[in-house]
Amino acid sequence: MKKDKEKHRHVPESTTADEPKVSSVTLTLQLLTKEKEKNKEAEKKNLLMKQQKYAVRFVLKKSHLNVFVLDMVAAVVETKEALK
């Protein structure tokens, strides 16, 4: 404890004196970096969701196309059998 020379009473020492001081610029940079990382993660997640959505659409379109092609093949086979 230090003594206050003017009033002769004990003044508690700072408990943060041993801790390194971090400037506001450093804190701001840390916050901005964290925010940037969060945004990157959100973008990756959003992109992945879009890719999955398009993949599902492609599969659906492909399955509709396959059904259409199978129907056409069946119609051709029926027509050939009818002409025999």
Buried (B, 14 or more C-beta within 10 A) or exposed (E): EEEEEEEEEEEEEEEEEEEEEEEEEEEEEEEEEEEEEEEEEEEEEEEEEEEEEEEEEEEEEEEEEEEEEEEEEEEEEEEEEEEE
